[in-house]
Amino acid sequence: MDKLRSFVVLAAVALGAGAVEAQEFPEGEKIYQKVCRNCHGPKARGVGSFPKLVGFSAEYLADRLKQYRAGETVGPNSALMKPVSVKLSDEEIQDLAGYVANTFP
């Protein structure tokens, strides 16, 4: 993701921009559909013991992923989230958080 696009995405997240197209987060969509969807469901509403992601801001979701990546225990599914999150770069986390927050409000 180039620097200008990163700035636009972060500015939209910081300003709480609502109706941002999922197309603005292509890497986030790819990661969600390949990895996250399996536990959090096709519409991020949660499945079984896996929590819903809908209704959370991109900032909150990104912070949570960074906590998992840092090895912090932040909930009962931390052991499952840690190995997934360590594979994500800062840019991928921002894109994924932006995708989820804006696609599944």
N, CA and C atoms as a LAMMPS dump frame, in Angstrom:
ITEM: TIMESTEP
0
ITEM: NUMBER OF ATOMS
315
ITEM: BOX BOUNDS ff ff ff
-5.0000000000000000e+02 5.0000000000000000e+02
-5.0000000000000000e+02 5.0000000000000000e+02
-5.0000000000000000e+02 5.0000000000000000e+02
ITEM: ATOMS id mol type element x y z
1 1 1 N 0.848 -1.151 0
2 1 2 C 0 0 0
3 1 3 C 0.905 1.229 0
4 2 1 N 0.689 2.136 -0.914
5 2 2 C 1.551 3.303 -0.993
6 2 3 C 1.24 4.293 0.14
7 3 1 N 2.138 5.246 0.344
8 3 2 C 2.022 6.161 1.484
9 3 3 C 0.772 7.029 1.412
10 4 1 N 0.41 7.504 0.226
11 4 2 C -0.78 8.345 0.102
12 4 3 C -2.027 7.552 0.462
13 5 1 N -2.134 6.328 -0.039
14 5 2 C -3.295 5.495 0.265
15 5 3 C -3.342 5.186 1.755
16 6 1 N -2.18 4.909 2.36
17 6 2 C -2.12 4.664 3.798
18 6 3 C -2.646 5.867 4.564
19 7 1 N -2.233 7.068 4.136
20 7 2 C -2.691 8.28 4.792
21 7 3 C -4.196 8.437 4.666
22 8 1 N -4.736 8.203 3.477
23 8 2 C -6.178 8.342 3.252
24 8 3 C -6.952 7.355 4.12
25 9 1 N -6.491 6.109 4.166
26 9 2 C -7.158 5.092 4.974
27 9 3 C -7.112 5.474 6.448
28 10 1 N -5.945 5.859 6.93
29 10 2 C -5.821 6.225 8.337
30 10 3 C -6.628 7.473 8.665
31 11 1 N -6.676 8.431 7.752
32 11 2 C -7.468 9.639 7.978
33 11 3 C -8.95 9.29 8.044
34 12 1 N -9.401 8.424 7.163
35 12 2 C -10.807 8.006 7.178
36 12 3 C -11.145 7.296 8.475
37 13 1 N -10.245 6.434 8.925
38 13 2 C -10.454 5.727 10.19
39 13 3 C -10.474 6.72 11.348
40 14 1 N -9.528 7.637 11.373
41 14 2 C -9.428 8.601 12.466
42 14 3 C -10.637 9.526 12.515
43 15 1 N -11.169 9.873 11.37
44 15 2 C -12.314 10.764 11.317
45 15 3 C -13.639 10.021 11.469
46 16 1 N -13.569 8.696 11.534
47 16 2 C -14.78 7.914 11.698
48 16 3 C -15.621 7.874 10.439
49 17 1 N -14.995 7.958 9.29
50 17 2 C -15.736 7.915 8.037
51 17 3 C -16.522 6.624 7.955
52 18 1 N -17.797 6.73 7.677
53 18 2 C -18.664 5.568 7.699
54 18 3 C -18.668 4.742 6.431
55 19 1 N -19.218 5.262 5.375
56 19 2 C -19.496 4.46 4.199
57 19 3 C -18.302 4.378 3.252
58 20 1 N -17.219 3.836 3.721
59 20 2 C -16.054 3.622 2.876
60 20 3 C -16.246 2.278 2.194
61 21 1 N -16.031 2.238 0.922
62 21 2 C -16.221 1.004 0.163
63 21 3 C -15.224 -0.063 0.576
64 22 1 N -15.667 -1.321 0.559
65 22 2 C -14.78 -2.445 0.854
66 22 3 C -13.623 -2.475 -0.133
67 23 1 N -13.838 -1.921 -1.321
68 23 2 C -12.789 -1.883 -2.331
69 23 3 C -11.596 -1.061 -1.865
70 24 1 N -11.786 -0.223 -0.884
71 24 2 C -10.696 0.594 -0.349
72 24 3 C -9.735 -0.244 0.482
73 25 1 N -10.129 -1.46 0.813
74 25 2 C -9.346 -2.333 1.679
75 25 3 C -9.165 -3.711 1.04
76 26 1 N -8.569 -3.77 -0.157
77 26 2 C -8.489 -5.056 -0.862
78 26 3 C -7.693 -6.115 -0.107
79 27 1 N -6.613 -5.731 0.526
80 27 2 C -5.811 -6.713 1.269
81 27 3 C -6.576 -7.172 2.504
82 28 1 N -7.274 -6.243 3.149
83 28 2 C -8.085 -6.594 4.312
84 28 3 C -9.197 -7.562 3.955
85 29 1 N -9.835 -7.32 2.825
86 29 2 C -10.897 -8.228 2.368
87 29 3 C -10.326 -9.619 2.093
88 30 1 N -9.189 -9.658 1.437
89 30 2 C -8.544 -10.936 1.121
90 30 3 C -8.214 -11.716 2.396
91 31 1 N -7.631 -11.041 3.374
92 31 2 C -7.268 -11.697 4.631
93 31 3 C -8.521 -12.157 5.37
94 32 1 N -9.532 -11.288 5.437
95 32 2 C -10.756 -11.664 6.153
96 32 3 C -11.389 -12.903 5.526
97 33 1 N -11.531 -12.888 4.219
98 33 2 C -12.195 -14.001 3.544
99 33 3 C -11.403 -15.299 3.645
100 34 1 N -10.091 -15.201 3.679
101 34 2 C -9.24 -16.401 3.724
102 34 3 C -9.053 -16.934 5.14
103 35 1 N -8.959 -16.057 6.123
104 35 2 C -8.579 -16.466 7.476
105 35 3 C -9.678 -16.203 8.504
106 36 1 N -10.099 -14.969 8.641
107 36 2 C -10.975 -14.549 9.736
108 36 3 C -12.392 -15.11 9.628
109 37 1 N -12.872 -15.189 8.426
110 37 2 C -14.237 -15.65 8.159
111 37 3 C -14.501 -17.025 8.76
112 38 1 N -13.478 -17.864 8.805
113 38 2 C -13.653 -19.231 9.293
114 38 3 C -14.176 -19.271 10.727
115 39 1 N -13.77 -18.325 11.552
116 39 2 C -14.195 -18.311 12.956
117 39 3 C -15.211 -17.209 13.265
118 40 1 N -15.058 -16.067 12.611
119 40 2 C -15.922 -14.928 12.921
120 40 3 C -17.141 -14.852 12.017
121 41 1 N -17.239 -15.761 11.047
122 41 2 C -18.41 -15.83 10.18
123 41 3 C -18.336 -14.934 8.963
124 42 1 N -19.181 -15.221 7.975
125 42 2 C -19.147 -14.478 6.713
126 42 3 C -19.529 -13.008 6.844
127 43 1 N -20.229 -12.657 7.918
128 43 2 C -20.63 -11.261 8.125
129 43 3 C -20.09 -10.708 9.438
130 44 1 N -19.045 -11.35 9.963
131 44 2 C -18.34 -10.898 11.178
132 44 3 C -19.248 -10.838 12.401
133 45 1 N -20.27 -11.676 12.424
134 45 2 C -21.214 -11.681 13.544
135 45 3 C -20.86 -12.713 14.611
136 46 1 N -19.728 -13.386 14.428
137 46 2 C -19.281 -14.373 15.402
138 46 3 C -19.898 -15.735 15.152
139 47 1 N -19.182 -16.759 15.57
140 47 2 C -19.646 -18.133 15.447
141 47 3 C -19.244 -18.863 16.719
142 48 1 N -20.212 -19.443 17.414
143 48 2 C -19.913 -20.166 18.643
144 48 3 C -19.196 -19.284 19.652
145 49 1 N -18.039 -19.758 20.105
146 49 2 C -17.281 -18.996 21.112
147 49 3 C -16.437 -17.882 20.493
148 50 1 N -16.491 -17.741 19.184
149 50 2 C -15.714 -16.701 18.512
150 50 3 C -16.555 -15.424 18.453
151 51 1 N -16.024 -14.318 18.946
152 51 2 C -16.828 -13.103 19.094
153 51 3 C -17.154 -12.409 17.789
154 52 1 N -18.214 -11.627 17.865
155 52 2 C -18.578 -10.777 16.73
156 52 3 C -17.561 -9.659 16.603
157 53 1 N -17.385 -9.187 15.397
158 53 2 C -16.498 -8.058 15.132
159 53 3 C -17.291 -6.832 14.701
160 54 1 N -18.553 -7.03 14.364
161 54 2 C -19.397 -5.912 13.931
162 54 3 C -19.565 -4.92 15.072
163 55 1 N -19.645 -3.661 14.703
164 55 2 C -19.894 -2.624 15.685
165 55 3 C -18.653 -2.037 16.333
166 56 1 N -17.491 -2.566 16.02
167 56 2 C -16.254 -2.037 16.577
168 56 3 C -15.575 -1.127 15.56
169 57 1 N -14.903 -0.111 16.05
170 57 2 C -14.182 0.808 15.173
171 57 3 C -12.93 0.125 14.617
172 58 1 N -12.439 0.661 13.534
173 58 2 C -11.205 0.144 12.941
174 58 3 C -10.047 0.306 13.925
175 59 1 N -10.045 1.403 14.653
176 59 2 C -8.98 1.649 15.627
177 59 3 C -8.981 0.564 16.711
178 60 1 N -10.151 0.249 17.229
179 60 2 C -10.265 -0.787 18.265
180 60 3 C -9.78 -2.136 17.725
181 61 1 N -10.252 -2.503 16.534
182 61 2 C -9.876 -3.797 15.951
183 61 3 C -8.371 -3.865 15.692
184 62 1 N -7.801 -2.785 15.17
185 62 2 C -6.357 -2.752 14.912
186 62 3 C -5.572 -2.867 16.218
187 63 1 N -6.003 -2.14 17.226
188 63 2 C -5.322 -2.215 18.521
189 63 3 C -5.367 -3.625 19.09
190 64 1 N -6.514 -4.268 18.974
191 64 2 C -6.666 -5.628 19.49
192 64 3 C -5.729 -6.585 18.74
193 65 1 N -5.665 -6.471 17.418
194 65 2 C -4.772 -7.335 16.639
195 65 3 C -3.311 -7.103 17.014
196 66 1 N -2.964 -5.866 17.266
197 66 2 C -1.589 -5.558 17.674
198 66 3 C -1.283 -6.133 19.054
199 67 1 N -2.271 -6.148 19.935
200 67 2 C -2.088 -6.764 21.251
201 67 3 C -1.844 -8.268 21.107
202 68 1 N -2.639 -8.912 20.283
203 68 2 C -2.439 -10.346 20.038
204 68 3 C -1.051 -10.591 19.444
205 69 1 N -0.685 -9.76 18.469
206 69 2 C 0.61 -9.921 17.802
207 69 3 C 1.762 -9.757 18.791
208 70 1 N 1.577 -8.892 19.783
209 70 2 C 2.605 -8.669 20.806
210 70 3 C 2.635 -9.787 21.848
211 71 1 N 1.719 -10.743 21.725
212 71 2 C 1.698 -11.869 22.648
213 71 3 C 0.867 -11.656 23.891
214 72 1 N 0.115 -10.555 23.926
215 72 2 C -0.716 -10.269 25.092
216 72 3 C -1.946 -11.182 25.125
217 73 1 N -2.381 -11.523 26.322
218 73 2 C -3.616 -12.272 26.502
219 73 3 C -4.707 -11.257 26.787
220 74 1 N -5.688 -11.194 25.892
221 74 2 C -6.747 -10.202 26.033
222 74 3 C -8.135 -10.826 26.054
223 75 1 N -8.207 -12.116 26.058
224 75 2 C -9.49 -12.798 26.094
225 75 3 C -9.299 -14.297 25.981
226 76 1 N -10.39 -15.039 26.056
227 76 2 C -10.298 -16.5 26.065
228 76 3 C -9.764 -17.126 24.775
229 77 1 N -9.826 -16.408 23.67
230 77 2 C -9.347 -16.953 22.4
231 77 3 C -7.969 -16.424 22.008
232 78 1 N -7.261 -15.832 22.956
233 78 2 C -5.943 -15.259 22.675
234 78 3 C -4.981 -16.284 22.093
235 79 1 N -5.019 -17.499 22.603
236 79 2 C -4.112 -18.544 22.11
237 79 3 C -4.348 -18.845 20.633
238 80 1 N -5.576 -18.66 20.177
239 80 2 C -5.886 -18.888 18.765
240 80 3 C -5.528 -17.678 17.907
241 81 1 N -5.638 -16.495 18.472
242 81 2 C -5.394 -15.276 17.713
243 81 3 C -3.915 -14.931 17.585
244 82 1 N -3.119 -15.304 18.553
245 82 2 C -1.694 -14.958 18.524
246 82 3 C -0.986 -15.468 17.273
247 83 1 N -1.1 -16.765 16.92
248 83 2 C -0.38 -17.24 15.728
249 83 3 C -0.894 -16.637 14.424
250 84 1 N -2.149 -16.238 14.399
251 84 2 C -2.707 -15.608 13.198
252 84 3 C -2.179 -14.191 13.062
253 85 1 N -2.176 -13.451 14.166
254 85 2 C -1.808 -12.042 14.115
255 85 3 C -0.317 -11.803 13.916
256 86 1 N 0.538 -12.728 14.351
257 86 2 C 1.979 -12.506 14.186
258 86 3 C 2.391 -12.479 12.714
259 87 1 N 1.554 -13.003 11.862
260 87 2 C 1.847 -13.025 10.423
261 87 3 C 1.467 -11.715 9.732
262 88 1 N 0.791 -10.822 10.455
263 88 2 C 0.282 -9.591 9.849
264 88 3 C 1.22 -8.407 10.051
265 89 1 N 1.443 -7.662 8.988
266 89 2 C 2.219 -6.417 9.084
267 89 3 C 1.306 -5.313 9.615
268 90 1 N 1.889 -4.175 9.973
269 90 2 C 1.086 -3.034 10.416
270 90 3 C 0.098 -2.611 9.333
271 91 1 N 0.543 -2.586 8.099
272 91 2 C -0.334 -2.191 6.988
273 91 3 C -1.472 -3.187 6.807
274 92 1 N -1.181 -4.471 6.91
275 92 2 C -2.232 -5.479 6.774
276 92 3 C -3.246 -5.361 7.91
277 93 1 N -2.768 -5.081 9.11
278 93 2 C -3.676 -4.893 10.243
279 93 3 C -4.588 -3.695 9.996
280 94 1 N -4.032 -2.583 9.538
281 94 2 C -4.848 -1.399 9.254
282 94 3 C -5.876 -1.693 8.165
283 95 1 N -5.456 -2.384 7.122
284 95 2 C -6.356 -2.7 6.022
285 95 3 C -7.451 -3.655 6.484
286 96 1 N -7.091 -4.662 7.246
287 96 2 C -8.061 -5.631 7.756
288 96 3 C -9.055 -4.951 8.696
289 97 1 N -8.568 -4.153 9.61
290 97 2 C -9.444 -3.44 10.544
291 97 3 C -10.374 -2.487 9.8
292 98 1 N -9.846 -1.785 8.817
293 98 2 C -10.667 -0.88 8.01
294 98 3 C -11.73 -1.627 7.235
295 99 1 N -11.363 -2.754 6.669
296 99 2 C -12.319 -3.576 5.922
297 99 3 C -13.451 -4.037 6.833
298 100 1 N -13.12 -4.607 7.963
299 100 2 C -14.151 -5.138 8.868
300 100 3 C -15.049 -4.017 9.378
301 101 1 N -14.456 -2.933 9.858
302 101 2 C -15.233 -1.844 10.437
303 101 3 C -16.158 -1.172 9.426
304 102 1 N -15.742 -1.126 8.175
305 102 2 C -16.534 -0.42 7.16
306 102 3 C -17.418 -1.339 6.326
307 103 1 N -17.163 -2.616 6.343
308 103 2 C -17.976 -3.554 5.564
309 103 3 C -19.086 -4.136 6.418
310 104 1 N -18.82 -4.304 7.699
311 104 2 C -19.77 -4.919 8.616
312 104 3 C -20.081 -3.963 9.769
313 105 1 N -20.677 -2.789 9.478
314 105 2 C -20.922 -1.803 10.543
315 105 3 C -21.979 -2.272 11.549
